[in-house]
Amino acid sequence: MAIDYDLIVTIVSKGSADDVVDAAKTAGAEGATIIGGRGTGVHEHSKLFGMMIEPQKDIVLTLIPANITEKVLSSISDAVGLEKPGKGIAFVLDVKRTAGICHLCAEMLRLQDEGSSQD
C-alpha cells in the first residue's frame, strides 16, 4: 500500500515560521523543515540610504500525506493571513517518490499485519 504525498511550500516573513508549523501540526502534519531566505517580491521593496533592502524570509517545507493537503493548507493560510497582500505565499507540489520516512512505513506494515491477522 503506497502513500501519496504532497509538499506544501510556505514563504513568510522571518519570525512567522513557528505559526506556520503550529498550524500545520494542528491540521495533522507531523512536522516541517524551516529554511532561511530573502525576498524580492512586489510588496518587499524598500530602501535605506538609497540601498535596496531585501527582507528576511522563512521558507517552511511541510511533507504530508496527500489526503490531508487541503486541511493543512487552509490551516496555514488562516494562521498567517496569506489572503492579505504581503503576508506570504504557499503552494503545493506533487511528490513522486520519498525515502527515509521509516516511521510511516513501519506503521503501515503494523496496520497491514493487524488487518491480515483478523481475517
C-alpha positions in Angstrom: 0.0 0.0 0.0 1.7 3.2 -1.2 1.0 6.6 0.4 0.8 9.6 -1.9 2.5 12.7 -0.5 2.3 16.5 -1.2 4.8 19.1 -0.3 3.5 22.4 1.0 6.0 25.2 0.5 5.2 28.3 2.6 7.2 31.5 2.3 6.6 34.1 5.1 8.3 36.9 6.8 11.1 35.9 9.2 9.7 35.0 12.6 6.4 33.6 11.2 7.6 30.1 10.6 6.6 28.8 14.0 3.0 30.0 13.3 3.1 28.0 10.1 4.4 24.9 11.7 1.9 25.1 14.6 -1.0 25.5 12.2 0.2 22.6 10.1 0.6 20.3 13.1 -2.9 21.3 14.4 -4.3 20.1 11.0 -2.4 16.8 11.1 1.1 17.3 9.8 3.9 15.7 11.8 6.4 18.5 11.5 8.2 20.7 9.0 11.6 22.0 7.9 12.4 25.7 8.1 14.9 27.3 5.8 16.0 31.0 5.8 15.8 33.1 2.7 15.4 36.6 1.5 12.6 38.1 -0.6 12.4 40.3 -3.7 8.6 40.3 -4.3 6.4 43.3 -5.3 5.5 44.0 -1.6 9.0 43.8 -0.2 10.8 46.7 -1.9 12.1 49.3 0.5 15.3 51.4 0.6 17.6 52.6 3.3 20.1 55.4 2.4 19.4 54.7 -1.3 20.2 50.9 -1.0 17.6 48.2 -1.6 16.7 46.2 1.4 15.7 42.6 0.8 13.7 41.4 3.8 14.5 38.1 5.5 12.1 35.2 4.9 11.3 31.9 6.4 10.6 29.0 4.0 8.7 26.2 5.6 8.6 22.8 3.9 5.8 20.5 5.0 5.7 17.0 3.6 2.3 15.4 4.3 0.0 12.6 3.1 -2.0 13.9 0.1 -5.3 13.2 1.8 -4.8 16.0 4.3 -3.4 18.6 2.0 -6.4 20.9 1.8 -6.9 20.8 5.6 -3.2 21.7 6.3 -3.1 24.4 3.6 -6.2 26.0 4.9 -5.0 25.9 8.5 -1.6 27.5 7.4 -3.4 30.2 5.4 -5.7 31.1 8.2 -3.0 31.2 10.8 -0.7 33.6 9.0 -3.2 35.5 6.9 -2.0 34.5 3.5 -5.0 36.0 1.8 -3.7 39.5 2.7 -1.1 41.2 0.5 2.5 40.9 1.7 1.8 38.2 4.3 3.4 35.4 2.3 2.6 32.6 -0.2 2.0 28.9 -0.1 1.9 26.4 -2.9 1.6 22.6 -3.1 3.9 20.3 -5.1 3.1 16.7 -6.0 5.7 14.4 -4.6 6.6 11.4 -6.8 8.9 9.5 -4.5 10.1 9.6 -0.9 12.9 8.0 1.1 13.6 8.0 4.7 10.0 8.1 6.0 10.6 4.9 8.0 8.2 5.6 10.9 5.3 5.8 8.4 6.4 2.6 6.7 6.6 0.7 10.0 3.1 2.0 10.9 1.8 0.8 7.5 3.3 -2.6 8.0 1.8 -2.9 11.5 -1.7 -1.9 10.3 -1.3 -4.3 7.4 -0.3 -7.2 9.7 -3.2 -6.4 12.1 -5.6 -6.5 9.1 -4.4 -9.8 7.8 -4.4 -11.4 11.3 -8.1 -10.5 11.7 -9.1 -12.4 8.5 
